[in-house]
Every structure is written in structure tokens, then in C-alpha cells.
Amino acid sequence: MSHLRENFYRHIAQTSESPIGLEIEQAEGCYLYTTDGKRYVDLISGIAVSSLGHRHPSVIKAIKDQVDRHLHVMVFGEFIQKPQSEFAELLTAHLPESLSQVYFVNSGTEANEGALKLAKKHTGRSRFISFKNSYHGDTHGSLSVTGRDIYRDPYKPLLPGVEFLEFNEPNQLGSITDQTAAVIMEPVQGEGGVIPADVDWLKSLRRRCNETGTLLIFDEIQTGFFRTGTLFAFEQYDVIPDILCLAKAMGGGMPMGAFVSSPEIMKVFKYNPPLNHVTTFGGHPVSCAAACANLKTLLAEGLGRNAVKIEKVAREMLHGKGIVELRGRGAMLGLQLESNRLTKKVVEKSFHQGLILGWTLHSDTLIRIAPPLVIDSKLLRESFQIILDSVESAL
Ligand code: PMP
């Protein structure tokens, strides 16, 4: 075992018995390069992060330019920092008018934490509605609204007053009442198995929130930044959330998250007492500079169209014996296989052919497919062929 590997097992906190354990030397575009000289195609983009591929030149340049100006100077919200303001302007220019104020954080779970607190303080209520099989992150608040008992049980008691409804089930929306601070949901459930919300159901959900004065929070941490074809998935539903949570692909590979809302809602953080929701590193200037370059490039290169193309090629190629279903939207896809045994074998066999695939947290018969949006058609087809060959030889 190499010294590096030995150190990894000895000194890096382990999150499972069987980490993938690739020893990374470099990453560029759609490829990961390991210290033993091998090359892998990253078909999961570091879990829906590297939409421009790894080390996109525009992002690298923005990072280097910002490093030459300044790093951290002050906690979020006090100093006027160009990368923050510029990025917030660009982001909100592509959002509905009501979503015009951005609170920057460092990760997805922090975005959801902020959104939940914001909803509580704005409404003066403390109950939340979430959905079965949802995933919202692993800090206490986000875990409290995550809809899978197996992850929640070891950490109870969690936040009280959280109820989990069936996703896409219109008959349960009556559970949203004038006691509910917010409903939090993913427009396409990611870890739950890549399940898109039904359009009519989501519209009814919005209506029920309006009737009861409940805020609607969209967790677009995984679906955001063109992953599903449009900049944000909610654009495909004609439904506008009160709070939008973002992270993952936002920073172009840098740690970055945000929750976005209206000045009317966001203002509660300003008083009683002032500074009642603060963060030291939220909106780090280097992350904001990277995020700004990332979004400019995604927009300029029309990469939403690529997400749509990726889905088209996937639907054309990924079917046959052993494959139950291909689910999802754009470049956020899940390939449902016949059994857990088959899924495991296909992931292993593809890996040996130099293809990184993944699982989702709540499903062991689903292969996650979320390539960088910049992947070209030849590499995409070759990668899908590896999956098909792996299924065939594993059956
Ligand atoms: N919400 C969703 C929908 C996610 O997919 C994730 C991460 N998988 C999170 C929240 C948590 O994000 P983070 O890991 O950055 O805390």
C-alpha cells in the first residue's frame, strides 16, 4: 500500500467500509487521472458538481485573478466585495423578480439550514412539511427534513414538527396548514432515485402554500445550473419558490452555496437581534469569482442544450435486458436495474473499464448518471456502450 493510501485510511475520517479509493493525480475536462497513470471518465461530475468539466479555463483564470487581489477579508454581509456583488447581480438577473437577494454560504446543507431558519422567523411558525425519500443534507436541520429514517434514526431527537408526505401524491396536501412555516422539496428528487415532480402536483403544492401562507422552499442543490436542461428545474414547472437553495455546481468546483429569496422575506435576519444569522466564510471571494465565471460560461456556451442532448442519447441507447427504466431530466439521470447484485456488478465492471458511475443514497438498484455538461457526443456514446456491455456481461 502506498504511503498516501496508508495515510488516507489512518488519518482521514472514513465514511464507509468501502471508499472508492482512487488516488487522484489530476483532473481535467471529463477525465480523472490517477497516480498509477490510469484515466477515468467522470460520469457523475463529482456528484453533480463539475458541469463545465474539471478545471475549466474560465474558472481557473477567475480563481487566479481573485487570489492576486484578496482572500477572506470579513464575515459575510459587512464589507462590499466585488466578486460577491457581481455574482449576485448575474445570478438574480436570471431569476424571477421576487428572488432578488442572495445569502451566500459554503455548502448545500448550509443553504437549507438558512432557508429553514428564514422561513421560521418570517412566518413565526415552526412546523415543516417535507417528502419521503428526500435528501436535504446532513447537518441537524437539513437532516430533520430528510425523508429517510435509516439516516435520521441514529441522530434523534431531531427538529420537532416535521411531517413527511408522499412525493407526487395530491391527496396529502391538506397536511399543509396555517401552522406550517414551509414546505421543502426537490423538483427532481436526487438521492431518492432521480424522480421528477409531476407538473400538476407541484402547481397544487404551490396553491396550497399560497392558501395557508406557507413558504415554498425549492432545494435545487442538485438540479440547479442547467443540470436538468434549464438553468433551474423550477422553470420547467411554471412554479416560483419563495426560497431557492443552491450549491454543488454553483462554484464551478469551489465550495459554494446560497439561498435566494425576496428582500421582504430576507429582511428578518437584519433585526431582533441584528446579526442573527451570520457566517464567517459564506460568499468567500475566491468561490464567488469562480461561481461568476462558471455561470457566465454555462450561459455563453448554452450548456442547457447539452443537458437535453445527453438525455436524448441516453434514452436512445440505455435500454434492454436487465434495465428496468431510465429516469430523470436532462443530465440528471438514473438507470434502474433489475437487482442490487446487477447494479453492483455493473458499477464495478464499468469502473474497471475506466468509467466512474455512482449510486444514489436511498437506492441500491439505481445507477446515477450525471456527466459534465461539456461531454462530447463521442465520449458520451462510448461511456454508455461501456454500461451496456457491463450489463450484458453481468447478467
Ligand atoms: N440537497 C440536495 C438535493 C442534495 O443532493 C445534497 C447533496 N447531495 C444536499 C442538499 C447537501 O449538499 P452538501 O453535501 O453540499 O451539504
Residues whose N, C-alpha, C, O or C-beta is under 5 A from the ligand:
A	BS01	PMP	S107 G108 T109 Y135 H136 G137 E186 G190 D219 I221 Q222 A247
